[in-house]
Amino acid sequence: ITQVAMNNLVEWMVENEGPVVPLSSPKAKAVRFCEGSVVKIGCTWKEVISKSRKRRIIDARKCVSHYLTDLGWTTVAIGKVLNLHYSSIVHHKQSFKLLHEVDSEFRHIWALFSEK
């Protein structure tokens, strides 16, 4: 079974089981990693899932979106985690690529976010 198929299966199980997710699930581990990583770049998870439009919080959302996309998450699933519409996630993914190419400060933010 491929990683994407496994993630889709886990996603389906989570949606059908309700909000209770075992802490050992891959989805829960990914979200916990993101919660810890946004703190490293100067945000709280509560800020990230809020409606704030401050630059540092938007950058944190872009990092979370990119990280979860690399793990095979769908834009809809990422949107549910971040409390955003899936089209916002598509925009975050596109702008992440551009910012990562041209903005050295954003590359530094991503390096802090993504370090284990």
C-alpha positions as CSV (number, residue, x, y, z in Angstrom):
1,I,0.0,0.0,0.0
2,T,1.4,3.4,-1.0
3,Q,2.0,6.2,1.5
4,V,-0.7,8.4,-0.2
5,A,-3.2,5.5,0.0
6,M,-2.3,5.0,3.6
7,N,-2.8,8.7,4.4
8,N,-6.2,8.6,2.6
9,L,-7.2,5.6,4.6
10,V,-6.2,7.3,7.8
11,E,-8.0,10.4,6.8
12,W,-11.2,8.4,6.0
13,M,-10.9,6.7,9.4
14,V,-10.5,10.0,11.2
15,E,-13.4,11.6,9.4
16,N,-15.7,8.6,10.2
17,E,-14.5,8.0,13.8
18,G,-15.1,11.6,14.9
19,P,-12.7,13.9,16.6
20,V,-10.9,11.3,18.7
21,V,-7.5,10.4,17.1
22,P,-5.0,8.2,18.8
23,L,-1.8,10.1,19.6
24,S,0.3,7.5,17.7
25,S,-1.5,8.1,14.4
26,P,0.6,9.6,11.6
27,K,-1.8,12.5,11.3
28,A,-1.6,13.3,15.0
29,K,2.2,13.2,14.9
30,A,2.3,15.5,11.9
31,V,0.0,18.0,13.6
32,R,2.0,17.9,16.9
33,F,5.2,18.5,14.9
34,C,3.6,21.5,13.3
35,E,2.3,22.8,16.6
36,G,5.9,22.7,18.0
37,S,7.5,24.1,14.9
38,V,5.3,27.2,14.7
39,V,6.5,28.0,18.2
40,K,10.1,27.9,16.9
41,I,9.3,30.6,14.4
42,G,7.5,32.9,16.9
43,C,3.8,32.0,16.7
44,T,1.4,30.0,18.7
45,W,-0.9,27.3,17.3
46,K,-3.9,29.3,18.4
47,E,-2.7,32.2,16.2
48,V,-2.1,30.0,13.3
49,I,-5.6,28.6,13.3
50,S,-7.1,32.1,14.0
51,K,-8.3,34.5,11.3
52,S,-5.3,36.8,11.7
53,R,-3.6,38.1,8.6
54,K,-0.3,39.2,10.1
55,R,2.7,38.3,7.9
56,R,4.4,36.1,10.4
57,I,1.3,34.1,11.0
58,I,0.6,33.7,7.2
59,D,4.2,32.6,6.8
60,A,3.7,30.0,9.5
61,R,0.5,28.7,7.7
62,K,2.5,28.5,4.5
63,C,5.1,26.3,6.2
64,V,2.4,24.1,7.8
65,S,0.7,23.7,4.4
66,H,3.9,22.8,2.6
67,Y,5.0,20.4,5.3
68,L,1.6,18.5,5.4
69,T,1.5,18.5,1.6
70,D,4.9,16.8,1.5
71,L,3.4,14.1,3.8
72,G,0.6,13.5,1.2
73,W,-2.2,15.4,2.9
74,T,-5.0,16.8,0.7
75,T,-5.7,20.5,0.6
76,V,-9.1,19.9,2.2
77,A,-7.6,18.0,5.1
78,I,-5.0,20.8,5.6
79,G,-7.8,23.3,5.4
80,K,-9.7,21.6,8.2
81,V,-6.6,21.5,10.4
82,L,-5.8,25.2,9.8
83,N,-9.5,26.3,9.9
84,L,-9.2,27.6,6.3
85,H,-11.0,27.0,2.9
86,Y,-9.1,24.6,0.7
87,S,-8.5,27.3,-1.9
88,S,-6.5,29.2,0.7
89,I,-4.3,26.2,1.1
90,V,-3.8,26.1,-2.7
91,H,-2.7,29.7,-2.6
92,H,-0.3,29.0,0.4
93,K,1.3,26.1,-1.5
94,Q,1.9,28.3,-4.6
95,S,3.2,31.3,-2.7
96,F,5.5,29.1,-0.6
97,K,7.4,28.0,-3.8
98,L,7.8,31.6,-4.9
99,L,8.8,33.0,-1.5
100,H,11.2,30.1,-1.0
101,E,13.0,31.0,-4.3
102,V,13.3,34.8,-3.8
103,D,13.0,35.6,0.0
104,S,16.0,34.8,2.2
105,E,14.1,35.7,5.3
106,F,11.3,33.2,4.4
107,R,13.9,30.5,3.7
108,H,15.3,31.1,7.2
109,I,11.7,30.8,8.6
110,W,11.3,27.5,6.7
111,A,14.7,26.2,7.9
112,L,13.6,26.9,11.6
113,F,10.2,25.3,11.0
114,S,11.4,22.2,9.3
115,E,14.4,21.2,11.6
116,K,13.7,18.1,13.6
